[in-house]
Amino acid sequence: MRTVTMACAMPGFMLLNEALQPIAFNSEAVHILAFPTRPDRIQQTNVFLNDRIRSSLVDRRKDADLAFVKIYRSGRRQYICRAFQIDGNGQSDSLWKTALLLERQSSSVTELSNVLGQYDLTPRELEVVALLVEGLTSKEIANRMKISPNTVKAFLRLVMVKMDVSTRSGIVGKIIGPNSRERS
C-alpha cells in the first residue's frame, strides 16, 4: 500500500545579504541542505551554507538577473524553493536582501492535481479534499476554509458523487489507494 507524504516538516528559511551570504537561518534549512550529513557534524555552518547556496540553489541556467532554482532535491525529497526580495523599507543599507523558503513538496499535490482533472472537481472541492487527506475533521476543515461545517459536508457529498464513492475514506482511498498510480 502506497502512503502519501504530506508536508508536515517545518520549512527551511534563510535571510541572505546582497552577496548571497546567510545572515540568519533556521535549523531546518541546515538540515535540508546538509542531507545526508547530520547538521551537528558541520563545523562552520555559515561557510557550508554559503557554498551550498551558490552551488545548489542559484539557478545557473539564467543569463540575466540572479535567480534561484524552483525545485531543490535533498535525497529522495523535493523542496520548492521560493525567493523573496526584501527592500528594507527603502533603506539602502538594509542588511537583508533576499529571503529563501524551502518547503517540502508533497507527493499528494501531484495526486490531487490528477484528481482535479479526472473527476472535474472545483478548486473549493479540491481544497476540501486536500484538507481531508491531511486528516482534518469537517470542523477543522471548516475553520481553515472559514466556512461552516455543513458547507464542508455539502462539498464532501458533491465530491463523493463525482468520485463514485460513499464515504470520506472512499475519497482518500481513490487518491492514495493502490490503483492511484494507474490513473496517471
LUMLUMMI-721759 format. One line per field, with one value per residue: residue in one letter; x, y, z of N, C-alpha, C, O in turn. Coordinates in nm, 3 decimals. Example, Ala and Ser with C-alpha at 12.3 -4.5 7.8 and 13.67 -1.06 7.14 Angstrom:
BEGIN
r <- (A,S)
n.u <- (1.319,1.285)
n.v <- (-0.569,-0.225)
n.w <- (0.780,0.708)
ca.u <- (1.230,1.367)
ca.v <- (-0.450,-0.106)
ca.w <- (0.780,0.714)
c.u <- (1.320,1.290)
c.v <- (-0.330,0.003)
c.w <- (0.780,0.787)
o.u <- (1.424,1.341)
o.v <- (-0.332,0.114)
o.w <- (0.846,0.804)
//
This chain:
BEGIN
r <- (M,R,T,V,T,M,A,C,A,M,P,G,F,M,L,L,N,E,A,L,Q,P,I,A,F,N,S,E,A,V,H,I,L,A,F,P,T,R,P,D,R,I,Q,Q,T,N,V,F,L,N,D,R,I,R,S,S,L,V,D,R,R,K,D,A,D,L,A,F,V,K,I,Y,R,S,G,R,R,Q,Y,I,C,R,A,F,Q,I,D,G,N,G,Q,S,D,S,L,W,K,T,A,L,L,L,E,R,Q,S,S,S,V,T,E,L,S,N,V,L,G,Q,Y,D,L,T,P,R,E,L,E,V,V,A,L,L,V,E,G,L,T,S,K,E,I,A,N,R,M,K,I,S,P,N,T,V,K,A,F,L,R,L,V,M,V,K,M,D,V,S,T,R,S,G,I,V,G,K,I,I,G,P,N,S,R,E,R,S)
n.u <- (0.083,0.058,0.178,0.085,0.286,0.265,0.321,0.459,0.681,0.881,0.938,1.245,1.429,1.594,1.777,1.938,2.227,2.334,2.546,2.474,2.525,2.449,2.262,2.083,1.921,1.714,1.720,1.611,1.662,1.937,1.939,1.799,1.967,2.205,2.168,2.284,2.436,2.465,2.348,2.478,2.736,2.860,3.113,3.161,2.896,2.798,2.983,2.946,2.671,2.685,2.840,2.670,2.441,2.531,2.620,2.402,2.148,2.137,2.028,2.192,2.133,2.004,2.053,2.034,1.923,1.986,1.876,1.694,1.683,1.382,1.298,1.445,1.640,1.679,1.821,1.578,1.374,1.186,1.202,1.029,1.162,1.152,1.209,1.230,1.251,1.377,1.309,1.382,1.240,1.295,1.548,1.876,2.092,2.011,2.040,1.943,1.869,1.749,1.506,1.487,1.284,1.236,1.024,0.885,0.793,0.492,0.400,0.137,0.034,0.070,-0.091,-0.339,-0.377,-0.410,-0.652,-0.824,-0.836,-0.929,-1.176,-1.316,-1.326,-1.409,-1.210,-1.258,-1.371,-1.153,-0.979,-1.108,-1.080,-0.800,-0.748,-0.890,-0.740,-0.516,-0.603,-0.784,-1.078,-1.429,-1.504,-1.254,-1.165,-1.359,-1.297,-1.040,-1.101,-1.277,-1.557,-1.883,-1.927,-2.135,-2.132,-1.889,-1.951,-2.140,-1.978,-1.818,-2.010,-2.075,-1.826,-1.806,-2.010,-1.912,-1.678,-1.772,-1.800,-1.892,-1.817,-1.610,-1.358,-1.351,-1.303,-1.041,-0.919,-0.939,-0.753,-0.505,-0.491,-0.401,-0.435,-0.392,-0.166,-0.204,-0.385,-0.248)
n.v <- (-0.118,0.218,0.518,0.853,1.133,1.403,1.755,1.803,1.870,2.134,2.430,2.522,2.817,3.110,3.413,3.627,3.823,4.089,3.969,3.710,3.569,3.389,3.549,3.500,3.200,2.905,2.594,2.390,2.460,2.418,2.144,2.047,2.130,2.006,1.732,1.410,1.439,1.481,1.769,1.851,1.776,1.955,2.186,2.470,2.640,2.871,2.902,2.657,2.682,2.909,2.810,2.601,2.739,2.885,2.675,2.499,2.623,2.858,2.936,2.841,2.844,3.069,3.369,3.651,3.824,3.749,3.438,3.181,2.825,2.643,2.401,2.202,1.923,1.696,1.427,1.181,1.353,1.638,1.988,2.292,2.586,2.911,3.246,3.565,3.904,4.160,4.484,4.640,4.851,5.072,5.150,5.190,5.068,4.828,4.521,4.266,4.116,3.915,3.666,3.324,3.043,2.709,2.465,2.151,1.948,1.798,1.470,1.427,1.652,1.633,1.407,1.509,1.706,1.548,1.428,1.647,1.697,1.448,1.397,1.627,1.827,2.122,2.413,2.472,2.234,2.069,2.183,2.114,1.836,1.812,1.897,1.704,1.477,1.538,1.463,1.607,1.693,1.755,1.987,2.106,2.147,2.329,2.546,2.613,2.684,2.884,2.853,2.707,2.399,2.249,2.331,2.226,1.954,1.944,2.000,1.769,1.569,1.630,1.578,1.305,1.205,1.276,1.125,0.873,0.732,0.640,0.723,0.923,0.810,0.667,0.863,0.939,0.694,0.668,0.853,0.790,0.520,0.178,0.165,0.417,0.501,0.394,0.557,0.785)
n.w <- (0.000,-0.088,0.060,0.138,0.150,0.343,0.365,0.641,0.780,0.912,0.722,0.555,0.621,0.521,0.551,0.333,0.250,0.023,-0.111,-0.120,0.112,0.406,0.654,0.855,0.965,0.990,1.179,1.028,0.762,0.747,0.796,0.569,0.355,0.421,0.411,0.314,0.542,0.892,1.054,1.291,1.254,1.095,1.077,1.029,0.993,0.858,0.646,0.515,0.439,0.273,0.061,-0.027,-0.103,-0.325,-0.492,-0.520,-0.499,-0.648,-0.967,-1.241,-1.507,-1.586,-1.759,-1.729,-1.471,-1.123,-1.020,-0.850,-0.808,-0.877,-0.780,-0.532,-0.472,-0.210,-0.117,-0.147,-0.129,-0.240,-0.257,-0.269,-0.376,-0.280,-0.346,-0.204,-0.257,-0.054,0.041,0.255,0.369,0.211,0.287,0.197,0.311,0.411,0.578,0.506,0.199,0.050,0.108,0.156,0.113,0.181,0.110,0.174,-0.092,-0.142,-0.223,-0.258,-0.374,-0.651,-0.695,-0.615,-0.806,-1.030,-0.958,-0.963,-1.238,-1.339,-1.207,-1.234,-1.034,-0.852,-0.764,-0.488,-0.398,-0.438,-0.252,-0.013,-0.030,-0.021,0.240,0.376,0.313,0.459,0.703,0.853,1.041,0.964,1.097,1.153,0.891,0.809,0.977,0.879,0.614,0.657,0.650,0.706,0.896,0.785,0.520,0.442,0.461,0.258,0.036,0.049,0.000,-0.268,-0.386,-0.331,-0.493,-0.748,-0.750,-0.727,-0.480,-0.143,0.108,0.330,0.364,0.134,-0.057,0.012,-0.030,-0.310,-0.389,-0.264,-0.282,-0.384,-0.661,-0.757,-0.898,-1.149,-1.275,-1.359)
ca.u <- (0.000,0.134,0.138,0.102,0.366,0.216,0.422,0.441,0.805,0.895,1.015,1.375,1.420,1.722,1.787,2.068,2.266,2.349,2.646,2.414,2.575,2.340,2.264,2.006,1.862,1.665,1.789,1.557,1.734,2.065,1.908,1.763,2.082,2.316,2.136,2.263,2.520,2.394,2.384,2.569,2.872,2.913,3.197,3.134,2.765,2.786,3.064,2.876,2.550,2.727,2.880,2.554,2.353,2.588,2.635,2.279,2.023,2.139,2.000,2.300,2.084,1.951,2.159,2.020,1.923,2.007,1.756,1.714,1.614,1.243,1.292,1.573,1.633,1.760,1.794,1.457,1.275,1.192,1.160,1.001,1.248,1.090,1.294,1.159,1.340,1.339,1.354,1.433,1.166,1.358,1.682,1.976,2.190,1.943,2.127,1.883,1.827,1.669,1.459,1.466,1.197,1.241,0.909,0.880,0.688,0.416,0.363,-0.007,0.000,0.057,-0.209,-0.460,-0.393,-0.468,-0.791,-0.898,-0.861,-1.005,-1.312,-1.374,-1.355,-1.387,-1.099,-1.300,-1.384,-1.016,-0.926,-1.167,-1.018,-0.662,-0.751,-0.937,-0.625,-0.427,-0.658,-0.865,-1.222,-1.511,-1.497,-1.122,-1.166,-1.443,-1.219,-0.933,-1.157,-1.366,-1.694,-1.949,-1.911,-2.237,-2.084,-1.785,-2.021,-2.201,-1.869,-1.778,-2.114,-2.056,-1.705,-1.839,-2.089,-1.823,-1.577,-1.845,-1.774,-1.999,-1.764,-1.491,-1.241,-1.354,-1.235,-0.898,-0.875,-0.924,-0.634,-0.380,-0.507,-0.303,-0.453,-0.378,-0.060,-0.251,-0.461,-0.158)
ca.v <- (0.000,0.341,0.622,0.991,1.213,1.540,1.850,1.828,1.922,2.279,2.474,2.585,2.961,3.181,3.553,3.642,3.960,4.116,3.876,3.577,3.506,3.378,3.637,3.426,3.077,2.813,2.464,2.306,2.494,2.347,2.001,2.021,2.149,1.919,1.591,1.315,1.469,1.534,1.909,1.872,1.743,2.066,2.269,2.612,2.639,2.983,2.870,2.549,2.734,2.997,2.723,2.526,2.835,2.915,2.556,2.422,2.699,2.958,2.876,2.879,2.850,3.203,3.457,3.791,3.851,3.640,3.358,3.062,2.708,2.631,2.274,2.156,1.783,1.660,1.284,1.148,1.458,1.758,2.109,2.409,2.696,3.040,3.359,3.691,4.019,4.246,4.620,4.702,4.976,5.180,5.182,5.133,4.989,4.715,4.404,4.154,4.146,3.805,3.562,3.197,2.949,2.574,2.389,2.016,1.924,1.681,1.386,1.432,1.765,1.577,1.321,1.591,1.771,1.445,1.410,1.762,1.675,1.326,1.399,1.758,1.894,2.265,2.445,2.461,2.090,2.018,2.231,2.029,1.704,1.823,1.902,1.573,1.386,1.570,1.401,1.702,1.667,1.855,2.111,2.164,2.195,2.449,2.654,2.654,2.746,2.990,2.821,2.627,2.254,2.197,2.357,2.125,1.828,1.954,1.980,1.628,1.491,1.652,1.506,1.162,1.175,1.286,1.019,0.747,0.667,0.673,0.763,1.010,0.725,0.631,0.972,0.924,0.571,0.694,0.935,0.726,0.374,0.105,0.185,0.558,0.519,0.352,0.667,0.886)
ca.w <- (0.000,-0.101,0.153,0.092,0.241,0.348,0.406,0.783,0.833,0.908,0.605,0.578,0.599,0.529,0.508,0.267,0.217,-0.120,-0.164,-0.102,0.233,0.503,0.771,0.955,0.910,1.093,1.179,0.921,0.639,0.755,0.783,0.428,0.267,0.461,0.394,0.422,0.658,1.007,1.073,1.403,1.210,1.015,1.162,1.005,0.929,0.763,0.527,0.447,0.374,0.165,-0.050,-0.075,-0.171,-0.457,-0.576,-0.539,-0.501,-0.754,-1.098,-1.332,-1.645,-1.613,-1.803,-1.689,-1.328,-1.029,-1.000,-0.771,-0.861,-0.830,-0.705,-0.478,-0.430,-0.095,-0.110,-0.224,-0.108,-0.323,-0.188,-0.351,-0.333,-0.311,-0.309,-0.187,-0.247,0.058,0.013,0.377,0.390,0.137,0.338,0.107,0.386,0.473,0.589,0.436,0.062,-0.002,0.198,0.086,0.182,0.125,0.159,0.121,-0.192,-0.107,-0.337,-0.275,-0.460,-0.785,-0.696,-0.609,-0.937,-1.117,-0.918,-1.014,-1.380,-1.366,-1.153,-1.262,-0.908,-0.848,-0.673,-0.348,-0.369,-0.427,-0.124,0.091,-0.042,0.027,0.386,0.420,0.302,0.571,0.823,0.928,1.055,0.895,1.174,1.129,0.752,0.809,1.038,0.787,0.494,0.701,0.608,0.810,0.882,0.693,0.383,0.418,0.436,0.125,-0.060,0.052,-0.070,-0.412,-0.425,-0.328,-0.614,-0.864,-0.745,-0.718,-0.352,-0.048,0.238,0.331,0.342,-0.008,-0.128,0.040,-0.096,-0.454,-0.410,-0.222,-0.289,-0.463,-0.805,-0.792,-0.997,-1.280,-1.336,-1.415)
c.u <- (0.088,0.086,0.162,0.184,0.318,0.329,0.402,0.568,0.807,0.972,1.150,1.365,1.558,1.705,1.928,2.098,2.287,2.448,2.602,2.472,2.461,2.362,2.194,1.943,1.806,1.735,1.738,1.625,1.868,2.042,1.879,1.886,2.199,2.292,2.227,2.352,2.435,2.440,2.483,2.714,2.936,2.986,3.163,3.005,2.751,2.863,2.995,2.754,2.583,2.764,2.759,2.456,2.403,2.593,2.502,2.152,2.020,2.122,2.101,2.252,2.032,2.066,2.151,2.033,1.950,1.874,1.792,1.638,1.473,1.227,1.433,1.553,1.730,1.732,1.677,1.351,1.296,1.137,1.134,1.083,1.184,1.180,1.209,1.261,1.287,1.395,1.403,1.368,1.236,1.497,1.785,2.078,2.127,2.032,2.075,1.839,1.733,1.630,1.434,1.382,1.204,1.129,0.907,0.763,0.621,0.384,0.213,-0.050,-0.020,-0.068,-0.337,-0.483,-0.454,-0.616,-0.875,-0.933,-0.951,-1.150,-1.380,-1.417,-1.328,-1.268,-1.137,-1.318,-1.246,-0.952,-0.979,-1.100,-0.875,-0.657,-0.800,-0.821,-0.523,-0.478,-0.744,-1.011,-1.298,-1.504,-1.363,-1.110,-1.245,-1.368,-1.109,-0.986,-1.250,-1.506,-1.756,-1.921,-2.015,-2.198,-1.975,-1.851,-2.087,-2.095,-1.829,-1.882,-2.100,-1.934,-1.732,-1.916,-1.996,-1.721,-1.639,-1.802,-1.883,-1.949,-1.643,-1.365,-1.236,-1.285,-1.084,-0.843,-0.854,-0.796,-0.506,-0.384,-0.406,-0.317,-0.430,-0.270,-0.108,-0.328,-0.370,-0.111)
c.v <- (0.124,0.444,0.758,1.064,1.355,1.629,1.884,1.882,2.073,2.317,2.529,2.732,3.023,3.325,3.572,3.790,3.973,4.019,3.730,3.500,3.501,3.470,3.568,3.306,2.995,2.678,2.373,2.334,2.421,2.198,1.965,2.026,2.056,1.772,1.527,1.337,1.524,1.677,1.934,1.838,1.854,2.162,2.418,2.624,2.751,2.955,2.760,2.602,2.826,2.916,2.653,2.618,2.859,2.792,2.487,2.504,2.809,2.887,2.927,2.893,2.988,3.296,3.595,3.808,3.725,3.568,3.234,2.947,2.705,2.507,2.238,2.013,1.760,1.512,1.251,1.256,1.574,1.875,2.218,2.523,2.827,3.150,3.485,3.802,4.111,4.384,4.693,4.836,5.095,5.217,5.113,5.047,4.870,4.591,4.286,4.196,4.039,3.711,3.438,3.105,2.816,2.493,2.253,2.001,1.793,1.600,1.389,1.549,1.717,1.491,1.404,1.666,1.673,1.426,1.524,1.742,1.557,1.335,1.535,1.828,2.044,2.294,2.433,2.314,2.028,2.060,2.147,1.891,1.707,1.824,1.771,1.473,1.413,1.512,1.493,1.658,1.775,1.990,2.182,2.219,2.325,2.568,2.704,2.730,2.862,2.976,2.736,2.478,2.193,2.219,2.257,1.992,1.828,1.935,1.833,1.539,1.506,1.575,1.356,1.121,1.174,1.172,0.880,0.665,0.710,0.717,0.856,0.927,0.675,0.736,0.957,0.802,0.588,0.771,0.858,0.574,0.310,0.128,0.329,0.582,0.483,0.463,0.762,0.849)
c.w <- (0.000,-0.001,0.093,0.196,0.234,0.398,0.553,0.846,0.822,0.782,0.648,0.542,0.616,0.485,0.454,0.245,0.067,-0.187,-0.151,0.016,0.335,0.623,0.887,0.887,1.024,1.079,1.067,0.788,0.635,0.733,0.636,0.339,0.300,0.432,0.289,0.545,0.771,1.033,1.187,1.368,1.125,1.107,1.150,0.923,0.826,0.634,0.446,0.371,0.257,0.041,-0.111,-0.150,-0.312,-0.549,-0.607,-0.555,-0.607,-0.887,-1.198,-1.477,-1.683,-1.647,-1.740,-1.537,-1.247,-1.009,-0.919,-0.836,-0.805,-0.742,-0.660,-0.429,-0.315,-0.069,-0.200,-0.215,-0.204,-0.242,-0.290,-0.292,-0.377,-0.259,-0.306,-0.173,-0.138,0.031,0.137,0.406,0.326,0.185,0.251,0.181,0.457,0.467,0.507,0.297,0.006,0.111,0.113,0.174,0.109,0.188,0.093,0.026,-0.159,-0.232,-0.360,-0.361,-0.602,-0.795,-0.696,-0.739,-1.037,-1.087,-0.972,-1.161,-1.407,-1.321,-1.168,-1.133,-0.921,-0.755,-0.526,-0.308,-0.352,-0.295,-0.009,0.089,0.011,0.179,0.446,0.419,0.413,0.702,0.907,0.933,0.978,0.966,1.153,0.987,0.743,0.867,0.944,0.667,0.525,0.642,0.717,0.789,0.789,0.547,0.347,0.384,0.299,0.016,-0.066,-0.017,-0.221,-0.464,-0.429,-0.453,-0.736,-0.868,-0.735,-0.595,-0.255,0.089,0.220,0.304,0.198,-0.093,-0.112,-0.032,-0.246,-0.483,-0.378,-0.230,-0.383,-0.614,-0.848,-0.894,-1.138,-1.352,-1.409,-1.553)
o.u <- (0.182,-0.035,0.249,0.155,0.329,0.421,0.336,0.563,0.743,1.062,1.168,1.299,1.629,1.628,2.026,2.008,2.261,2.435,2.682,2.467,2.385,2.468,2.237,1.914,1.845,1.801,1.813,1.644,1.908,2.116,1.929,1.908,2.284,2.387,2.246,2.344,2.344,2.560,2.563,2.805,3.053,2.928,3.138,3.007,2.699,2.812,2.987,2.735,2.518,2.723,2.745,2.395,2.326,2.573,2.490,2.058,1.912,2.193,2.097,2.324,2.019,2.165,2.254,2.144,1.939,1.771,1.907,1.541,1.447,1.152,1.527,1.461,1.846,1.632,1.676,1.250,1.408,1.039,1.209,1.073,1.164,1.223,1.126,1.348,1.167,1.513,1.461,1.432,1.235,1.558,1.782,2.143,2.184,2.091,2.153,1.778,1.647,1.710,1.368,1.407,1.180,1.137,0.925,0.649,0.686,0.346,0.167,-0.160,-0.117,-0.143,-0.431,-0.598,-0.540,-0.697,-0.986,-1.046,-1.042,-1.239,-1.491,-1.528,-1.238,-1.230,-1.055,-1.284,-1.224,-0.879,-0.904,-1.068,-0.833,-0.571,-0.756,-0.806,-0.453,-0.405,-0.776,-1.061,-1.240,-1.499,-1.359,-1.051,-1.202,-1.374,-1.089,-0.927,-1.297,-1.566,-1.687,-1.893,-1.985,-2.226,-1.970,-1.811,-2.091,-2.117,-1.808,-1.845,-2.112,-1.938,-1.687,-1.891,-2.002,-1.682,-1.567,-1.771,-1.957,-2.029,-1.585,-1.276,-1.128,-1.217,-1.010,-0.733,-0.762,-0.737,-0.411,-0.289,-0.333,-0.220,-0.449,-0.281,-0.056,-0.335,-0.410,-0.035)
o.v <- (0.134,0.456,0.775,1.059,1.420,1.583,1.983,1.935,2.132,2.245,2.576,2.768,2.994,3.355,3.538,3.871,3.879,3.990,3.639,3.377,3.597,3.469,3.577,3.308,3.012,2.651,2.290,2.243,2.368,2.133,1.864,1.937,2.031,1.694,1.586,1.261,1.603,1.703,2.027,1.868,1.845,2.214,2.484,2.619,2.728,2.982,2.769,2.571,2.820,2.949,2.647,2.576,2.853,2.804,2.422,2.458,2.850,2.791,3.044,2.947,3.018,3.302,3.651,3.806,3.613,3.631,3.188,2.968,2.758,2.508,2.241,1.986,1.798,1.477,1.288,1.251,1.605,1.862,2.233,2.552,2.850,3.148,3.509,3.796,4.137,4.400,4.801,4.925,5.205,5.308,4.991,4.962,4.818,4.560,4.215,4.302,4.070,3.681,3.445,3.092,2.809,2.457,2.240,2.037,1.689,1.656,1.358,1.547,1.756,1.502,1.373,1.686,1.710,1.410,1.501,1.766,1.566,1.285,1.553,1.881,2.086,2.208,2.388,2.276,1.946,1.983,2.112,1.836,1.615,1.760,1.732,1.393,1.321,1.510,1.460,1.594,1.874,2.094,2.304,2.325,2.420,2.679,2.825,2.829,2.932,3.071,2.697,2.436,2.094,2.136,2.209,1.925,1.726,1.865,1.779,1.444,1.408,1.515,1.288,1.016,1.082,1.127,0.781,0.547,0.805,0.746,0.866,0.969,0.644,0.703,0.962,0.807,0.530,0.757,0.861,0.508,0.380,0.112,0.360,0.677,0.537,0.464,0.817,0.924)
o.w <- (0.079,0.021,0.007,0.315,0.130,0.466,0.585,0.957,0.734,0.740,0.760,0.444,0.712,0.394,0.521,0.225,-0.008,-0.306,-0.169,0.019,0.348,0.686,1.002,0.767,1.139,0.979,1.016,0.708,0.531,0.660,0.586,0.257,0.214,0.428,0.183,0.641,0.749,1.034,1.180,1.446,1.089,1.203,1.251,0.800,0.717,0.525,0.323,0.253,0.153,-0.071,-0.234,-0.248,-0.408,-0.669,-0.711,-0.619,-0.651,-0.917,-1.236,-1.561,-1.801,-1.574,-1.701,-1.483,-1.296,-0.982,-0.920,-0.908,-0.697,-0.644,-0.739,-0.352,-0.321,-0.006,-0.317,-0.284,-0.243,-0.170,-0.387,-0.173,-0.496,-0.144,-0.394,-0.086,-0.130,0.002,0.124,0.462,0.381,0.130,0.235,0.120,0.553,0.364,0.444,0.281,-0.077,0.199,0.010,0.294,-0.012,0.306,-0.028,0.058,-0.150,-0.335,-0.470,-0.417,-0.668,-0.892,-0.769,-0.779,-1.117,-1.178,-1.021,-1.202,-1.490,-1.391,-1.119,-1.123,-0.993,-0.676,-0.446,-0.196,-0.263,-0.234,0.082,0.195,0.080,0.239,0.554,0.511,0.455,0.802,1.021,0.840,0.934,0.902,1.136,0.966,0.678,0.813,0.932,0.623,0.435,0.592,0.812,0.677,0.720,0.461,0.234,0.290,0.231,-0.082,-0.175,-0.086,-0.295,-0.572,-0.521,-0.511,-0.817,-0.975,-0.734,-0.605,-0.281,0.178,0.112,0.230,0.146,-0.190,-0.210,-0.087,-0.303,-0.590,-0.455,-0.190,-0.453,-0.688,-0.965,-0.973,-1.236,-1.474,-1.512,-1.614)
//
